[in-house]
């Protein structure tokens, strides 16, 4: 069993601009004369932004991706917990995405495409860049398909075959 979680680096990267704006709001509110209504407005706006950032961290902190032999379990939620189970043999494709900033931070996103009816697309967001995750999932998918004797047919055209 392998557990993956979004990293603090991912939260920092996605909230970097908000952190700068938050600092500027607090600095502006601090340097305004006391009793100025603009100071109170900027301070209130900064507190609202801080609360929003804390909430986004709580949401990200409560996400976990568990890779087991037979299934992938995605747990998320702060007050209301949601657990999604995806059978390995239903997965048919993978995608790894990483932009230049995420590459610098060592972060990646993985998208799994499956034939699951309830949740056909599962995204692993903000996990550490590990080149072994997709091969691990691929090998477990193939072993589960063999174990359950699942054969896939697709409707693609093959030249020369009728």
C-alpha positions, 0 to 999 in steps of 0.5 A: 500500500502506497499513500500519496498526498498533495505537498505543501510546495503545491499549496505554496505554489498555488497561493504564492500571489495571494501570499504577496497580496496578503503581505501588501494588505497587512503592510498597507493597513499597518502604515495607515494612520490609526482610526482611518476607515481604509486601514480597517477595510484593508485589514478586514480584506487581509483577514478574509484572504487569510481565512480563505488560504487557511481553508484551501490548505485544510482542503489540500491537507485532507486529500490522500491517494492510496494505491493498493494491489487491487484498487485506488482509494481517494479520500477527501473532505474537511467536514464531510469525508468522501472516499472513492474506490477505483478498481485497478482493472478498470483503468485504461489510460494515464496522463502525467502533467507538469508545467515548468514551475511545477517541474522546478518545485518537483511537483506533478499531476497524474490523471487516471482514466477508467471505465468506472461509472461513478468517477471515470477520471481521477486526478492526483494533484500536487504530488511529489514528482516520482517517476515510479508511480505510473509504472507501479500503477500500470503493473498493478493494472495489468496484473489485476486484469490477468488475475481476473481474466479480463480481455479488452476489445477496442473498436479501432481500425487495423489496416488489412484486417476485416 
